[in-house]
Amino acid sequence: MSPAPADLVNALELAGKAASIERDVVLAQLPRLIDAGALEGTRVRGELRFGLFEGRATVEARVSGTVMLSCQRCLEPVAVTVVEAAPLIVLATHEDAVPAGFDPILGNAERLPVIEVIEEQLLLGLPLVAMHPPGAGCRRDAEPEPGPDREAPDRQTPFANLRELLDKGEQ
């Protein structure tokens, strides 16, 4: 999906003015976040502050908001708060040197896609495994743990009788 013309900004021009851009973004604008499992109800805000470093455009990217994901324990929706900030420098190619203190963002500084920058920072801020916090109503929290008065359910283990088979083979 190519960005809309209004989404493309001239980072060099904005950097010369020390300008900033704020955007409220909804899930439909974030295809990579959808691919990562985000659900309806996701709402985020991105702020990009532009500057210059050694003649190159820099972006202080800040994103915050709520990303709705599936809890990996109960598979019900869980709201994950994301707060992410990073100093970025716009580079034309992979071969360009990245100055210390900056993370690279590849692209054309004169046609920088705002939503893609915000989406990249959101993806970096997501947890590896989305779960409800303890005591927050996860369905799996309600399932009682096996104890001395409660028997654990029978589980099949693929190698449970391997020793027995090996011993028979030695005889």
Secondary structure, DSSP 8 states (H G I E B T S, - for coil): ----GGGEE-HHHHHHTT-EEEEEEEGGG-HHHHHTT-EEEEEEEEEEEEEEETTEEEEEEEEEEEEEEE-TTT-SEEEEEEEEEEEEEEESSTTS---TT-EEEES-TTSEEHHHHHHHHHHHHS-SS----TTS--HHHHS---BTTB-------TTTTHHHHHHHHH-
